[in-house]
Amino acid sequence: MNKVIMYSLYYLFVFFSFETDYKAIYKIDYIPNLATNSIRTELAILIIDENQNSSYASKNTFKMDSVMKYVRENNINPHEVMNDKLPKTGFNHFVQKNYSERNMKVSNLIAIDNYIYIQKNDLNWQLHPDTLKIKNYVCNKATVSYEGRDYTAWYTTEIPIPDGPYKFWGLPGLIIKIYDTENHYTFTLESFEKYTGQQYPTPYQTIKSFEVTYDKFRALNKEFIENPLKILENRGTKVISFNGENPNIQLNKRKVNPIERY
């Protein structure tokens, strides 16, 4: 049975084709801080082009990229827009997927630097017979474990595109909804339509970038989550308190809840 599933996925990746571009918008409900358990909501955009590639990021990351492109093309000092004009987001990643090569090029900010790494699509999806109707689509169930979390996904073969939000892809249809078993991160499709834009976003063009392996990125990101001041100070950035309290004490009060738990 596993061989049949793997062959089907390979067939989708290599031979699936279409003659137009598509845009999927996902709503993300997530808990970034376990100290408060408050739920935040953002929108994310997945743009799928006819050449079997896709680009994914939060909506505000796409907006930030557009702002910085405007800054770059008009020779504006980035510091002039840093405080109040750049959109805010809890997701600093930009995921570009290549269906035929079955890998992702991921750009991810850590502090003030951008790290770029290539990651294979090695998700070990388990397909289940369960079905559910979501957003008027008949969906099938799949489960997977990824970076410290267990996920349930609902995908539809009515949209035979093997993609989804974030790094979740490789199923025999578009992911309509996916959530972890603790309900810390939930992605739900809000809309799916043809994409008529003329340009495709490019991540963090004005920020210093470093190409690293995924293992190296994980180590750096883990260190930043555990001790953000260290990396910032190593980069020459001085962190100050806004209420007189030691910045280390302020940061230690957080219970950061990243989507990937290494």
C-alpha positions as CSV (number, residue, x, y, z in Angstrom):
1,M,0.0,0.0,0.0
2,N,2.8,2.4,0.9
3,K,4.4,1.8,-2.6
4,V,1.1,2.7,-4.2
5,I,0.8,5.9,-2.2
6,M,4.4,6.9,-2.9
7,Y,4.0,6.3,-6.7
8,S,0.8,8.4,-6.7
9,L,2.6,11.3,-5.0
10,Y,5.5,11.0,-7.4
11,Y,3.1,11.0,-10.3
12,L,1.4,14.2,-9.0
13,F,4.7,16.0,-8.5
14,V,6.1,15.1,-11.9
15,F,3.2,15.0,-14.3
16,F,0.6,17.3,-12.8
17,S,0.3,20.5,-14.8
18,F,-2.0,23.4,-15.4
19,E,-2.2,26.4,-17.6
20,T,-2.8,29.2,-15.1
21,D,-1.6,30.5,-11.8
22,Y,-3.6,30.2,-8.5
23,K,-3.7,32.0,-5.2
24,A,-4.8,30.4,-2.0
25,I,-5.4,32.4,1.2
26,Y,-5.1,30.7,4.5
27,K,-6.2,32.0,7.9
28,I,-3.7,31.1,10.7
29,D,-4.9,30.9,14.3
30,Y,-2.0,30.4,16.6
31,I,-0.8,30.8,20.2
32,P,2.7,32.5,20.1
33,N,3.1,32.8,23.8
34,L,2.1,30.0,26.2
35,A,2.4,32.4,29.2
36,T,-0.8,34.1,28.0
37,N,-2.4,31.4,25.8
38,S,-4.0,34.2,23.8
39,I,-4.8,33.3,20.2
40,R,-3.6,35.5,17.4
41,T,-4.9,35.5,13.8
42,E,-3.1,36.3,10.6
43,L,-3.6,35.6,6.9
44,A,-1.1,33.9,4.7
45,I,-0.8,33.6,0.9
46,L,0.2,30.7,-1.2
47,I,0.8,31.6,-4.9
48,I,1.1,28.6,-7.2
49,D,2.5,29.2,-10.7
50,E,2.0,27.2,-13.9
51,N,5.7,26.1,-13.8
52,Q,5.0,23.9,-10.8
53,N,6.5,26.2,-8.2
54,S,4.8,28.0,-5.3
55,S,5.6,30.8,-2.9
56,Y,4.2,31.0,0.6
57,A,4.4,33.6,3.4
58,S,2.2,35.5,5.8
59,K,0.2,38.3,4.1
60,N,2.2,40.9,6.1
61,T,5.5,39.3,5.0
62,F,4.4,39.8,1.4
63,K,3.4,43.4,2.2
64,M,6.8,44.0,3.9
65,D,8.5,42.6,0.8
66,S,6.6,45.1,-1.4
67,V,7.4,48.0,0.9
68,M,11.1,47.1,0.9
69,K,11.0,46.8,-2.9
70,Y,9.6,50.3,-3.1
71,V,12.3,51.5,-0.7
72,R,15.0,49.9,-2.8
73,E,13.7,51.1,-6.2
74,N,13.3,54.7,-4.9
75,N,16.5,54.9,-2.9
76,I,14.7,55.5,0.4
77,N,16.6,54.9,3.6
78,P,15.0,51.8,5.2
79,H,15.1,53.4,8.6
80,E,12.6,55.9,7.5
81,V,9.9,53.2,7.3
82,M,11.0,50.8,10.0
83,N,9.0,52.1,12.9
84,D,5.5,52.6,11.6
85,K,5.2,51.6,8.0
86,L,6.4,48.0,7.9
87,P,3.6,45.5,8.5
88,K,4.0,43.3,11.6
89,T,3.9,39.5,11.5
90,G,4.6,36.6,13.8
91,F,5.9,34.5,10.9
92,N,9.3,35.5,9.4
93,H,9.6,32.7,6.9
94,F,9.2,32.7,3.1
95,V,8.8,29.2,1.6
96,Q,9.4,28.6,-2.1
97,K,8.5,25.0,-3.3
98,N,9.6,23.2,-6.4
99,Y,7.2,20.4,-7.2
100,S,9.4,18.6,-9.8
101,E,12.5,18.6,-7.6
102,R,10.5,18.0,-4.4
103,N,12.3,20.5,-2.3
104,M,11.9,23.9,-0.7
105,K,14.0,27.0,-0.6
106,V,13.2,28.7,2.7
107,S,14.2,32.2,3.7
108,N,13.9,32.8,7.5
109,L,14.8,35.8,9.6
110,I,16.7,35.4,12.8
111,A,17.1,38.7,14.6
112,I,18.2,41.1,11.8
113,D,19.7,38.5,9.4
114,N,18.1,36.3,6.8
115,Y,19.1,32.7,6.5
116,I,18.4,30.7,3.4
117,Y,18.4,26.9,3.3
118,I,17.2,24.0,1.0
119,Q,14.9,21.4,2.6
120,K,13.6,18.2,1.0
121,N,10.0,17.3,1.1
122,D,10.4,14.3,3.4
123,L,7.0,14.4,5.2
124,N,5.8,10.9,6.0
125,W,2.1,11.3,5.4
126,Q,-0.3,8.7,6.6
127,L,-3.5,8.6,4.6
128,H,-6.8,7.6,6.3
129,P,-10.2,6.7,4.9
130,D,-12.0,9.4,6.8
131,T,-13.8,12.1,4.9
132,L,-15.2,15.5,5.9
133,K,-16.8,18.4,4.1
134,I,-15.0,21.7,4.7
135,K,-15.6,24.9,2.7
136,N,-17.8,23.0,0.3
137,Y,-15.0,20.6,-0.5
138,V,-15.0,16.9,0.1
139,C,-11.8,16.3,2.1
140,N,-9.8,13.3,3.0
141,K,-7.8,12.9,6.2
142,A,-4.0,12.6,6.5
143,T,-1.7,12.7,9.5
144,V,2.0,13.5,9.9
145,S,4.6,14.3,12.5
146,Y,6.9,17.2,11.9
147,E,9.4,19.0,14.1
148,G,7.9,18.1,17.5
149,R,4.2,18.3,16.6
150,D,1.6,15.9,15.3
151,Y,-0.7,17.2,12.7
152,T,-4.1,16.3,11.2
153,A,-4.7,17.5,7.6
154,W,-7.8,17.6,5.5
155,Y,-7.1,17.8,1.8
156,T,-9.3,17.7,-1.3
157,T,-8.7,15.9,-4.6
158,E,-11.2,18.3,-6.1
159,I,-8.2,20.7,-6.3
160,P,-5.4,18.3,-7.5
161,I,-2.6,20.5,-6.4
162,P,-0.2,18.8,-4.0
163,D,0.4,21.9,-1.8
164,G,-0.7,23.6,1.3
165,P,0.3,26.2,3.9
166,Y,3.8,26.6,5.3
167,K,5.9,23.4,4.7
168,F,3.0,21.1,4.4
169,W,2.7,19.6,0.9
170,G,2.9,16.3,-1.0
171,L,-0.7,15.1,-0.6
172,P,-2.9,14.1,-3.6
173,G,-4.7,17.5,-3.4
174,L,-4.7,20.9,-1.9
175,I,-4.7,21.1,1.9
176,I,-7.9,22.8,3.1
177,K,-7.2,22.6,6.8
178,I,-4.4,21.4,9.0
179,Y,-3.8,21.7,12.7
180,D,-1.6,20.2,15.4
181,T,-3.0,18.0,18.1
182,E,-2.6,20.7,20.8
183,N,-4.5,23.3,18.7
184,H,-1.6,25.7,18.9
185,Y,-1.4,26.2,15.1
186,T,-4.4,25.9,12.8
187,F,-4.3,26.8,9.1
188,T,-7.7,27.0,7.3
189,L,-8.2,27.8,3.6
190,E,-10.2,31.1,3.2
191,S,-10.2,31.3,-0.6
192,F,-8.8,29.8,-3.7
193,E,-8.8,31.6,-7.1
194,K,-6.9,32.3,-10.2
195,Y,-3.9,34.6,-9.6
196,T,-3.8,37.5,-12.0
197,G,-0.8,39.3,-10.5
198,Q,2.1,40.2,-12.8
199,Q,4.9,39.7,-10.3
200,Y,6.0,37.1,-7.9
201,P,7.3,38.1,-4.5
202,T,11.0,37.8,-3.7
203,P,12.0,37.4,0.0
204,Y,14.1,39.9,2.0
205,Q,16.1,41.4,-0.8
206,T,17.4,44.3,1.3
207,I,18.5,42.2,4.2
208,K,21.9,40.5,4.6
209,S,21.5,36.8,3.8
210,F,23.5,33.7,4.7
211,E,23.1,30.4,3.0
212,V,23.2,27.6,5.5
213,T,22.1,24.0,5.9
214,Y,18.8,23.2,7.5
215,D,20.6,21.7,10.5
216,K,22.7,24.8,10.9
217,F,19.5,27.0,10.7
218,R,17.8,24.8,13.3
219,A,20.8,25.3,15.7
220,L,20.8,29.0,15.2
221,N,17.1,29.4,15.6
222,K,17.1,27.2,18.7
223,E,19.8,29.4,20.2
224,F,17.9,32.6,19.3
225,I,14.7,31.3,20.9
226,E,16.5,30.3,24.1
227,N,18.7,33.4,24.3
228,P,17.7,36.1,21.9
229,L,19.9,38.8,23.6
230,K,23.1,36.9,22.8
231,I,22.6,36.8,19.1
232,L,21.4,40.4,19.0
233,E,24.4,41.6,21.0
234,N,26.8,39.5,18.9
235,R,25.4,41.5,15.9
236,G,26.1,44.8,17.7
237,T,22.5,45.5,18.5
238,K,21.9,46.9,22.0
239,V,18.6,45.8,23.7
240,I,17.1,48.3,26.1
241,S,14.1,48.0,28.5
242,F,11.0,50.1,28.1
243,N,9.9,49.9,31.7
244,G,13.1,49.8,33.7
245,E,13.2,46.0,34.0
246,N,16.2,44.0,32.9
247,P,15.7,42.9,29.3
248,N,16.8,39.3,30.3
249,I,14.1,39.2,32.9
250,Q,11.5,40.5,30.5
251,L,12.4,37.9,27.9
252,N,12.5,35.0,30.4
253,K,8.9,35.7,31.2
254,R,7.9,34.6,27.7
255,K,7.0,31.1,26.9
256,V,7.8,31.2,23.3
257,N,5.7,28.6,21.3
258,P,7.4,28.3,17.8
259,I,5.7,26.2,15.2
260,E,8.9,24.0,14.9
261,R,10.0,22.5,18.2
262,Y,13.5,21.1,17.8
